[in-house]
Amino acid sequence: MSSKRVTTPSRLPRGASANAQRIANYSDETYVPIGIASVMASGSNPPSPHATSAADGHNHVSFGVEDQTSREESKQRHVTVLPPDQLKPKPTGSKRQIPKAFDISKTFQKCKDEHAQHMDVSRSQLTTLPASIRELTCLHELYLYQNKLAQLPNELGQLTELRTLGLSENSLTALPDTLANLTKLRVLDLRHNKLSDIPPVVYKMTSLQTLYLRFNRIRQVDDEVGRLTSLTMLSLRENRVVSLPPAIGRLTNLVGLDVSYNHLKSIPVDIGNCSLLQSLDLQHNELTSLPSSLGGLACLSRLGLRYNQLESLPSTLAYCTQIIEFNIEGNTVQQLPEGLLSSLVNLQSVTLARNKFDAFPIGGPMQFRSVTSLSMELNQVKNIPYGIFSRAECLTKLNMSINQLTSLPLDIRTWTKIVELNLGTNQVSVRPIKTSI
């Protein structure tokens, strides 16, 4: 199994496809077969992963040799008893059995005989796939998670009915060109492999709607990415990408784009053409500025900017009125564009921590009217303006720790909705004083 970072499951934007949601149910930390995860999400009792099920009218074949043997072993108990006429204890119970090798050929034959449309052979210690996979022409979904595959056979390209192909947590460095024949493929999951580039064949898979490339070694995204115009979700999280091509702007159906944890120094202006974007994750990069074209993303509800090198933000962000979470933690911003937060009428969470603010953002009390949580921890703020929270009817959490506060405003008694107030590591005097906004 490839090495992992401690991560949290990805959050998908609204409108993500059903298959994208099912893939996302697979945690990077705990394995859950996708077919079972989708049933669990529906509230039904999941079928055994080692049995054939026809719960949705189609045949499913799922196997996992490790799960089966560990379950059998856990049921076995070795107890010693001492009969009256014996001096040495006599063990009872069956001896530990050595698990049999997983026969993938038999699994494929079973899948072929039953015309199965779904097959999950994850965690089966597979190092290769036999050429006989070409005979599974009825498959719509194939999951090969957490195996030891270093390459895939050309015959995989003959499964022309495939809609979903899950290959996460293997050792793949390339893909066969024959995958271009999978003209019905909608979801391709290549997370946690050893790809140093996006395989050229991926750019030919123009039917793709969801493409996961998280946690590889990818350094470059070619202009050819502009051919994948059907994409609604693209994740390049945790790679080594230094730039995005202007062609990213051709992906006008994108709903979610995650390029966090890379080495991006800039974002192309063309990103503004992706007008359907709801979730844009840019955190943990090396960005020093943002294009004003971000203001064209009118559907944006989530914008991740924390831990970059931003000194300022474009005023055009005020047009992104659907933003719910505004987080610029870990940058070098000194002041926000005037009235920016006031324009974000759906704002609920504001995190300005670990920047260079020496005062509150300019915009008056209206900028916090819908905010439930505000953090300005680790800045250089000297005072909290009188009346700044007079319209903050939803504010319950306020973190002003590690600033340069020496006093509190007189209207602190009106902050009755706040249940979590952190003023630690300041030099606040006991007596509040009045300061203007």
C-alpha positions in Angstrom: 0.0 0.0 0.0 1.3 3.4 -0.8 2.1 5.9 1.9 -0.5 8.3 3.1 -0.8 11.7 4.6 -3.3 12.3 7.4 -6.2 13.8 5.5 -9.9 14.4 5.7 -12.4 13.1 3.1 -12.9 15.6 0.3 -15.9 17.8 0.3 -17.8 17.8 -3.0 -19.7 20.8 -4.4 -23.4 20.8 -4.9 -24.4 19.2 -8.1 -21.6 16.6 -8.1 -22.6 13.4 -9.9 -23.8 10.3 -8.1 -20.6 8.3 -9.0 -18.4 11.2 -7.8 -20.2 11.1 -4.5 -19.8 7.3 -4.3 -16.1 7.6 -5.0 -15.7 10.3 -2.3 -17.2 7.9 0.2 -14.0 6.0 -0.1 -11.8 7.5 2.7 -8.1 7.7 2.2 -7.6 6.4 5.7 -10.2 3.7 6.0 -11.2 1.4 3.2 -14.9 1.1 2.4 -15.9 -0.7 -0.8 -17.7 1.8 -3.0 -20.6 -0.5 -3.8 -21.2 -1.0 -0.1 -20.6 2.7 0.7 -23.4 3.7 -1.7 -25.8 1.3 -0.1 -24.9 2.6 3.4 -25.6 6.1 2.2 -29.0 5.1 1.1 -29.8 3.8 4.6 -30.1 0.1 3.6 -28.3 -2.8 5.1 -25.1 -3.4 3.1 -24.6 -6.8 1.4 -21.6 -8.9 2.2 -18.6 -7.8 0.1 -17.9 -11.5 -0.6 -21.2 -12.4 -2.1 -23.1 -11.7 -5.3 -26.0 -9.3 -4.9 -28.7 -8.2 -7.2 -30.3 -5.6 -5.0 -30.6 -3.0 -7.8 -31.4 -5.5 -10.5 -27.8 -6.0 -11.7 -25.2 -8.5 -10.8 -22.4 -7.4 -8.4 -19.3 -9.3 -7.7 -17.0 -8.1 -4.9 -14.0 -9.9 -3.4 -11.3 -9.1 -0.8 -9.1 -11.9 0.4 -7.8 -10.0 3.4 -11.2 -9.2 4.8 -12.5 -12.7 4.5 -9.5 -14.4 6.2 -9.3 -11.9 9.0 -13.0 -12.3 9.7 -12.6 -16.1 9.8 -9.6 -15.9 12.1 -11.3 -13.5 14.5 -14.1 -16.1 15.0 -11.6 -18.8 16.1 -10.8 -19.1 19.8 -8.0 -21.3 21.3 -9.0 -22.3 24.8 -7.0 -24.7 27.0 -8.7 -27.1 29.4 -7.3 -29.6 32.0 -9.3 -32.8 32.3 -9.1 -34.5 35.7 -7.0 -37.4 34.4 -4.4 -35.4 32.5 -1.4 -33.3 33.6 -1.0 -31.1 30.5 -3.7 -28.8 29.1 -5.3 -29.9 25.9 -6.1 -27.1 23.4 -9.6 -27.0 21.9 -10.8 -25.3 18.8 -9.5 -25.4 15.3 -6.0 -24.6 14.3 -5.2 -21.3 12.5 -5.6 -21.7 8.8 -3.3 -20.3 6.2 -5.4 -18.2 3.8 -5.5 -19.5 0.2 -4.2 -17.4 -2.6 -6.8 -15.2 -4.3 -7.6 -16.6 -7.7 -8.5 -13.7 -9.9 -9.1 -15.8 -12.9 -12.0 -17.6 -11.1 -13.4 -14.3 -10.1 -13.4 -13.1 -13.7 -15.0 -16.2 -14.8 -17.8 -15.9 -12.3 -18.3 -12.3 -13.3 -18.5 -13.3 -17.0 -20.9 -16.1 -16.3 -23.3 -13.9 -14.4 -23.0 -10.9 -16.8 -22.1 -8.7 -13.8 -22.1 -5.0 -14.3 -20.3 -4.2 -11.0 -17.1 -5.8 -9.8 -15.0 -4.9 -6.8 -11.7 -6.7 -6.3 -10.1 -4.2 -4.0 -7.6 -5.2 -1.3 -6.9 -8.5 -3.1 -3.1 -8.2 -3.3 -3.2 -8.1 -7.1 0.1 -7.4 -8.9 -1.2 -8.0 -12.4 -4.5 -8.4 -14.2 -4.9 -11.3 -16.6 -5.7 -10.7 -20.2 -9.0 -12.5 -19.7 -10.4 -9.2 -18.3 -11.3 -8.4 -21.9 -14.1 -10.9 -21.6 -16.0 -8.8 -19.0 -17.7 -6.8 -21.6 -20.8 -6.2 -19.4 -19.0 -4.3 -16.7 -20.2 -0.8 -15.9 -18.1 -0.3 -12.7 -14.7 -1.8 -11.9 -13.0 -1.1 -8.5 -9.4 -2.1 -8.0 -8.5 -0.1 -4.9 -5.6 -0.9 -2.7 -3.8 -3.5 -4.7 -0.2 -3.6 -6.0 -0.8 -2.9 -9.7 2.2 -1.3 -11.4 0.7 -1.5 -14.8 -2.6 -2.3 -16.6 -3.1 -4.7 -19.5 -4.1 -3.3 -22.9 -7.1 -5.6 -22.8 -8.7 -3.2 -20.3 -9.5 -1.0 -23.2 -12.0 -3.6 -24.5 -14.4 -3.0 -21.6 -16.2 -0.4 -23.7 -19.3 -0.3 -21.4 -17.3 0.9 -18.4 -18.7 4.1 -16.7 -16.5 4.0 -13.5 -12.9 2.9 -13.1 -11.4 3.0 -9.6 -7.7 2.6 -9.4 -6.7 4.4 -6.2 -3.8 3.2 -4.0 -1.8 1.2 -6.5 1.7 1.8 -8.0 0.7 3.0 -11.5 3.2 5.2 -13.4 1.3 5.1 -16.7 -1.9 4.0 -18.4 -2.3 2.0 -21.6 -3.3 4.0 -24.7 -6.2 1.6 -25.3 -8.2 3.3 -22.5 -9.1 5.8 -25.1 -11.6 3.2 -26.3 -13.6 3.7 -23.1 -15.9 6.3 -24.7 -18.6 5.8 -22.0 -16.3 6.3 -19.0 -17.5 9.0 -16.7 -15.4 8.6 -13.5 -11.7 7.8 -13.3 -10.1 7.6 -9.9 -6.3 7.6 -9.9 -5.6 8.8 -6.4 -2.5 7.6 -4.5 -0.5 6.3 -7.3 3.0 7.1 -8.7 2.1 9.2 -11.7 4.7 11.9 -12.6 2.6 13.3 -15.4 -1.0 13.1 -16.4 -1.0 10.1 -18.8 -1.6 11.3 -22.4 -4.5 8.9 -22.8 -6.4 10.8 -20.1 -6.6 13.8 -22.4 -8.3 11.7 -25.0 -11.0 10.5 -22.6 -13.4 13.3 -23.4 -16.4 11.6 -21.8 -15.0 12.0 -18.3 -17.0 13.9 -15.8 -15.0 13.2 -12.7 -11.2 12.9 -12.6 -9.3 12.3 -9.4 -5.5 12.6 -9.5 -4.9 13.4 -5.9 -1.6 12.4 -4.2 0.6 11.6 -7.1 3.8 13.2 -8.3 2.4 15.3 -11.2 4.3 18.4 -12.0 2.6 19.7 -15.2 -0.9 20.0 -16.6 -0.8 20.2 -20.4 -2.9 22.4 -22.6 -4.6 19.2 -23.7 -6.7 19.4 -20.5 -8.9 21.8 -22.4 -10.3 18.8 -24.4 -12.0 17.4 -21.2 -14.9 19.8 -21.6 -17.4 17.4 -19.9 -15.5 17.5 -16.6 -17.6 18.7 -13.6 -15.0 17.6 -10.9 -11.2 17.8 -11.2 -8.9 17.1 -8.3 -5.1 17.6 -8.5 -4.7 18.0 -4.8 -1.4 17.0 -3.2 0.8 16.9 -6.3 3.8 19.1 -7.4 2.0 21.2 -10.0 3.7 24.7 -10.5 1.2 26.2 -12.9 -2.1 25.7 -14.7 -2.5 26.3 -18.4 -4.9 28.9 -19.8 -6.8 26.0 -21.3 -8.3 25.4 -17.9 -10.7 28.1 -18.8 -12.3 25.8 -21.5 -13.6 23.5 -18.7 -16.8 25.5 -18.5 -18.8 22.6 -16.9 -16.5 22.5 -13.9 -18.4 22.5 -10.6 -15.4 21.6 -8.4 -11.7 22.3 -8.8 -9.2 21.3 -6.2 -5.5 22.2 -6.8 -4.6 22.6 -3.1 -1.3 21.4 -1.7 0.8 22.1 -4.8 3.4 24.8 -5.8 1.2 27.2 -7.8 2.5 30.7 -7.9 -0.3 32.1 -10.0 -3.8 31.3 -11.4 -4.5 32.0 -15.1 -7.0 34.8 -15.9 -9.0 32.2 -17.9 -10.3 30.7 -14.7 -13.0 33.3 -14.8 -14.6 31.4 -17.7 -15.5 28.5 -15.4 -18.7 30.3 -14.4 -20.4 27.2 -12.9 -17.7 26.6 -10.3 -19.1 26.2 -6.8 -15.9 25.0 -5.0 -12.4 26.3 -5.7 -9.6 25.0 -3.4 -6.3 26.9 -3.8 -5.0 26.5 -0.2 -1.4 25.5 0.6 0.2 26.9 -2.6 2.6 29.8 -3.2 0.2 32.3 -4.6 1.1 36.0 -4.3 -1.9 37.4 -6.1 -5.2 36.4 -7.6 -6.7 37.4 -11.0 -9.6 39.9 -10.9 -11.5 37.5 -13.2 -12.4 35.4 -10.1 -15.3 37.9 -9.8 -16.9 36.1 -12.7 -17.5 33.0 -10.6 -21.0 34.0 -9.5 -21.9 30.4 -8.3 -18.9 30.1 -6.0 -19.8 29.1 -2.5 -16.5 27.8 -1.2 -13.1 29.5 -1.9 -10.1 28.1 -0.1 -7.1 30.5 0.0 -5.4 29.7 3.3 -1.7 29.3 3.6 -0.5 31.1 0.5 1.6 34.2 0.2 -1.2 36.6 -0.7 -0.7 40.3 0.2 -4.0 41.5 -1.1 -7.3 40.3 -2.6 -9.1 41.6 -5.8 -12.1 43.8 -5.0 -14.0 41.8 -7.7 -14.5 39.0 -5.2 -17.5 41.1 -4.0 -19.4 39.7 -6.9 -19.1 36.2 -5.6 -22.1 36.7 -3.4 -22.8 33.0 -2.8 -19.6 32.5 -0.8 -20.4 30.9 2.6 -16.9 30.3 3.9 -14.2 32.9 3.6 -10.8 31.7 4.8 -7.5 33.5 4.2 -5.6 32.1 7.2 -1.8 32.1 6.9 -1.2 34.8 4.3 0.3 38.4 4.6 -2.9 40.4 4.0 -3.0 43.8 5.8 -6.5 44.9 4.8 -9.4 43.6 2.7 -11.0 45.6 -0.1 -13.5 48.1 1.4 -17.0 46.6 1.8 -15.9 43.1 0.6 -17.4 41.2 3.5 -20.6 43.4 3.4 -21.1 42.3 -0.2 -20.9 38.6 0.6 -24.5 38.4 1.9 -24.5 34.6 2.5 -21.3 34.6 4.5 -21.3 32.4 7.6 -17.6 31.8 8.5 -14.8 34.3 8.3 -11.2 33.3 9.1 -8.5 36.1 8.9 -6.1 34.5 11.3 -2.3 34.6 10.9 -2.1 37.6 8.7 -1.0 41.2 9.2 -4.2 43.0 10.1 -3.8 45.9 12.6 -7.4 46.8 12.4 -10.8 45.4 11.6 -11.8 45.2 7.9 -13.4 48.4 6.6 -17.1 47.9 6.1 -18.9 48.6 9.4 -21.3 46.4 11.3 -23.1 45.1 8.2 -20.2 42.9 7.2 -20.9 40.6 10.1 -24.7 40.4 9.9 -24.9 36.8 8.9 -21.6 35.6 10.2 -21.6 32.8 12.9 -17.9 32.5 13.4 -15.0 35.1 13.2 -11.4 34.4 13.8 -8.7 37.1 13.7 -6.2 35.2 15.8 -2.5 36.0 15.5 -2.7 39.5 13.9 -1.8 42.9 15.2 -5.2 44.3 16.0 -5.1 47.0 18.7 -8.8 47.5 19.4 -12.2 46.2 18.7 -14.4 49.1 17.3 -17.4 50.1 19.3 -20.6 48.8 17.7 -18.8 46.6 15.2 -21.0 43.6 16.2 -24.2 45.6 16.6 -25.7 43.8 13.6 -24.0 40.5 14.2 -27.2 38.6 15.4 -25.8 35.2 14.4 -22.2 35.5 15.8 -21.5 32.8 18.4 -17.7 32.4 18.1 -15.1 35.1 18.3 -11.4 34.5 18.4 -9.2 37.5 19.0 -6.3 35.7 20.7 -2.6 36.7 20.2 -3.2 40.3 19.1 -2.3 43.7 20.6 -5.6 44.4 22.4 -5.3 46.6 25.4 -9.0 47.3 26.0 -12.5 46.2 25.1 -15.4 48.3 23.8 -18.1 49.4 26.2 -20.8 47.5 24.2 -19.2 44.2 25.1 -22.3 43.6 27.3 -24.4 43.4 24.2 -22.5 40.5 22.7 -25.1 38.1 24.2 -25.1 35.6 21.4 -21.4 34.9 21.7 -20.8 31.6 23.5 -17.1 31.2 22.6 -14.9 34.3 23.2 -11.1 33.9 23.1 -9.0 36.9 24.1 -6.0 35.0 25.2 -2.4 36.5 24.9 -3.5 40.1 24.8 -3.0 42.9 27.3 -6.7 43.8 27.9 -7.5 46.1 30.7 -10.3 45.3 33.1 -12.3 48.4 32.2 -13.8 48.6 28.7 -13.5 51.9 26.8 -15.4 53.3 23.8 -13.6 53.4 20.4 -15.2 54.5 17.1 -15.7 52.2 14.1 
